[in-house]
């Protein structure tokens, strides 16, 4: 079978490359700031072999910079947007900051990348307005007492607080978090809370085991309408609704 890319005209190839470039920069300048080759290949729906020349070209143009060995004892390489790259991206979040090598918190890195994977799946399903947690610090959502990992809007218009749960928390700690989320749902900041985890069954047991929470100083026994606001997804399943 002939590769469709080989049949494209020169103008079509330029337009395709420009689209990949714009998608990459828009993603990073929205507040994601940095990512990996693997995530970019997923974002663009191309192989890593195809995505790598684009990233190298952007580095050559001083639009991106790279950091090798971003994790101890690892060859993980990060690609982050520069101030120049942000300035060239019309859709950039006004508070997005340039990537600086050596400043990434290793304990947060995988959490950040898993959130990007969830974002890609969600946006392919029609979600919009994805706002990474770090951008919530500088937008009007700073009034939130509990900052989710992201906020986004489902295709039906309902606003969702996204939480990436790499490790399952204790029931007591989860009760405190759920109470904070319920208070913010009542205040109208968002409608639902979606948890994404690799430990879905364990997290579900913890969520089910929370009998009551404290909302604005008052004890609230969790009933089905409260629990319906919290949804739990397998982060590796690749589905979202």
Secondary structure, DSSP 8 states (H G I E B T S, - for coil): ---GGGG--HHHHHHHHHHHHHHHHHHIIIII-EE-HHHHHHHHTS-HHHHHHHHHHHHHTTSEEEES--STT----EEEE-HHHHHT-TT--TT-----TT---HHHHHHHHHHHHHHHHHHHTT-EEEEEHHHHTTSGGGG-SS--SEEEE-TTS-EEEEEEESS---HHHHHHHHHHHHHHHHTTS-SEEEEEES-HHHHHHHHHH--EEEETTEEEE--HHHHTTEEEEETTS----
